[in-house]
Amino acid sequence: MQTVGTAAADKAHLSITVIILTFNEEVHIERCIASIAPLAERIIIVDSFSTDRTVEIARKMGAEIVQRAFKHQADQFQWAQENCNIATDWVLRLDADEYLETLLISAIRSGATLWQSDVTAVNFRLKVIFREKWIRFGGYYSTILTRMWRTGAGIYEQRWMDEKVVITHGRILELRSGDLVDHNLQDIDWWTAKHNRYATRQMVDFINREYELFPIDESVDTRAHAQARWKRFLRNRVFSRAPLYIRSVLYFIYRYLLRGGFLDGKQGFVWHFLQGFWFFVLTDAKIDEARSFIRRNGRDAFRERLRTHYKIEV
């Protein structure tokens, strides 16, 4: 087992702090930490009181452990940035089921000490592997994520789902050598349960735009990188105004047929159907149900329902 302290003795760590949010990630955490250990000076696990071996494994690998109750990803990550005494030049975010390819690590290593001071953030290309199948089509391999930034230059917008980091100044560099890999090893029951929770959070953000349950953070609309702004515009100004359910059908047709998702084969069909159709229909059903509840009972009663039924405090 490779630890932070023993990683690649001939390669000095860069001034990077990696932050990983966890809850019951024993199946992923060793792979995640091992991928980044040769690069990072500091690895911080912000754990939401896992009941499995996540903390034990991470601690054995040399990571620092902080435990805090979970609200949503944006809240947890921003708290970590503000409270973990980060003194390195850079911050890098990883999810526990992700890892960096060797080529990407090499690109970071060769570039981080040479990038000009106006480069304040770095974008990675996302590669999704679903049930051991690389999802290359349907527009998914074109996804670009800002996951590394100079300490203090990135602030997470506060929303329940689809949160983005906002870079407050400087220039964003995009690395094309190697990928950030999302490769979840859990079974389909776990995956659908997770996306059921995601659909609830997505519903909260959509309903909030209609009924103003809490202040909306619009920072991505003006300050994030172009792809994030464009996706947010489509989500909030186009998709959200289309009829429920019909929009889910149209999106699946666009992604699976027009963007070539069918080229991903059998496992690709499962991915595009579940993630690109079922998930959106489920979200629409939750929005439909929420609207009906608010019409009958009012906004305050819906806030209480979120708190008692979904354990969501808005």
N, C-alpha and C positions, 0 to 999 in steps of 0.2 A: 504494500500500500504506500503510495507516494504522499508525502506530507508537504505543507508549505515550506517548512524549514529545510527539507532535503531535496527539493525539486531541482533537477538539472544543475548540478554544481558548477558547471562551466558556463552557465548563463545567469548573469545577475538579474535579480528582480527589477522591474521598472517601478517608478513611483506611481503605482496604481492601487487603489482600494476597490475590491470587488464586493458588491452587496448582493446577497442572495436571500430572498424571502422563502420561508419553508413552513409547511405543515404536513407531517407524515410523508416524508419524501425519502425514506430509507432505500427505496429501489433506485433512486436517481442520484442521491447526493454525492456518493463517492465518485461517480463518473464526472459529475459537474465540477467538483473541486479539483480532481486530478487534471482536468483539461486546462484549468486556469492557473494552477499552482506554479508552473514554470515562469509565469509572466508577472504575477501580482505580488506586491510587497505585503499586502494585507487582505485577508478574506474575512468578511463579517457575515455571519448567518443571523438574520432576524427571524426568529422562530415564533410561531403562534401556539406554543405549548403543545408540541407534537407528543403523541402517545406511543409512537413506535421508536425505532433506534436512530432516527435522524440526528438528534443532538449528539448521541454517543459517537456515531460514525464521523460526524463533522469535527468534533473536538479531537478525536484521535488523529485526524488528518491535519491538525494545526490551525483550524479556523477558530475565530473568536465567536462566541455565542451570546446573543442578546435575545431575551424573550419578552414579547409584548402582545397583548390582545389585538386581534385583527379586526379592522373595519373594512377597508378595501385596499387594493394594491397601491393606489396613489398615496393614500394617507400613510400607509406603512413605510413606503419607500422614502417619502419626504421627511417623515419623522427620523428615519435612519440617517439621512444626510445631515439633519440639523442637530442630532444628539449623540453621534458616535465619534465625535472628535476627529474628523478626517483631516489629516495633514498632508496627504500625498498630493501630487500634481493633478492626478486624474481620478475619476470615479467611473466604474464600469458596472452595469447592471446585468445580472444573469438570473433567469428562472432556473429552478432546480432541475427541470427536465431538459435543459439546454446545455450545449457545450460549444466550444470554439474549435473549428478545424485547424489543423496544424498550419496550413497556409495562411490563415487569418492571423494566428498568433505570430507567425514570422513577419507578416506585414506590419502588425502593430509594433513588434520589437524593432524592426528596422526603421520605422517612421516616427515613433513617439518622441525620440530625442532630437529629430531633425525638423519636425513640423514647425512652421513659423508661429510666432506668438498669437497671430490673429486667428489661427485654427483653434477653435474652442470646443469642437464636438466632432465625433466620428460616427458615420453611418455604416451599418453592416447589412448585408443581404441575408434574408431569412430563407433557410432551407427546411421545409417540413418533411419529416419522415413519419408516415402513419402505417402502423402494422407492417413495418419493415419495408414500406414502399415510399420512395422519394416522389413527392407530389410536385411534378415539374410544370404542369399545365393549369389551365383555368385562371391564369393571372396570378397564381400564388407565389411563384418563384421570383416575381418582380417586386415582392414586398421589401421595402427598405425601412430599417428601424434605427433610430438614434439611441445607442446603448452605451456610449462612452463620451465623457465630456470633462473639461477642466473643472476642478473642484470649485464650486460656487457659481458655475455658469449655467447649471441646469436646474430647473424647478418643475416638479410634476404638477400638472393641472389636476384639480381635485374633482374627480367624477367617479361614478360607480363602475364604469366599464369603458374599455377602449381608451384608457388614459394615455397621454403622450407627455414626454418631457419637453419643456419649452426652453430653448437656449436663449439666454438673455442678451448675448452680445457675441460678436465675432463671426467666424466663418465655419461652416460645417463641411468636413471632408468625407468623401465616400470611398470605402475600401472595397475593391472587387476581387481581391486575391483571397480565396477561401470564404467560408460562410459561417454564420451563426446558425447552428442546427437545433431545431426543436424536434426531439425524438422521445416521445413519451412511451414508456414501457408497460403502462397499466392496461387492464383489459377493457372491453367495450362497456361493461357496466359502470366502471369508474368514469370512463370518458363521458357517457351520457349523463351521469349524475353531476359531473362537473359542469357540463354545458347547460343543464337545467338551472344550476345556480347562476351561471353567466346570463342566461335568458332573463332571469329575475332582475339582475342588475341592469341589463340593457333596458328592460321595461321601466325601471325607476328613472333612468336618464331620459327616456322618451316622454314619460308622463310628466316629469318635471318641466320639460319645455312647454307643455300645454297648460299645466296647473300651478307652476311656480311654487313647488314645495320647498325649495331651498335655492340660494343664489347659484347662478350658472357661471362657471369659469370659462370665459371665451378666449383665453390667452392663446390657444393653439390657432385660432382663426386668424391671428395677426402676426404671430412670432415663430411658429414652427416651420419645419422644412416643407417644401412645396408638395410632396406626396401626401404628407399628413394633412395639410390644409385642404387639398383637393378631396381626399377621402372624407374629411369632416364636412366639407360643403355638400358632397353627394349624400351623405348620411342625414344631415340636418335640414337641408334645403330641398332635396329631391326625394330620397327614399322615404323620409318621415312624412311627407305630404301625399304620398301615393296611397291608394286604398289598401287596407289591411288584407293580408293573404295573397291578393293579386301580385303585390310587389315581391313577395317571396318566390312565387312561381316565375315571374319575369327575371328575377335575379339568378335563379338556378338555370334557366334557359340561356341567359347571357354567359354565365360562367362555364356551364358544362358543354354547351354546343358552340356558342360563338367564340369563346376563348379556348376551346379545345380541351376541356377537362376530361372528355371521353378518352383522350389519348393516354391517360394515366392507368387504364386497365381496370381490373376487377376491384382491387383495393382502392384505386382512385375513385371509382363510382361510389363506394361506401363513404369515402371521405367527402366528396363533393355533395352527395345527397344529404349526409348527416350535418356537415358543417355549413353547407351552402343552401340547404332547403329546410330540413327538419328544424334546425336551430332557429331559423328566421320565422318559420310558421309558429313554433313554440313561443317565441318572443311576441309575435303578433297576437297569439291567443291570450297571453298574459296582459298585454296592453288592452285588448278588448275587454277582458274581465275587469281590469282596473278602472277603465272608463265607466263601465256599468256600475261598479261599486261606488265611485265618486258621485255619479248622477243620483244614486239612491240615498247616499249617506253623507256626502260632503267630503271636503279635503281633509279636515281634521280627523275624521273617522278613518280615512285611508292612511294617514300618517300613523295612527294607532295600529292599524292592521299590519303595516309594514313592520312596526316594532314587535308586535306580539306573534304574528304568523311567520314572518320572514326573518325576524331577528335583525332588522335593518333600522338603524337610527339615522333619520335625516335631519 
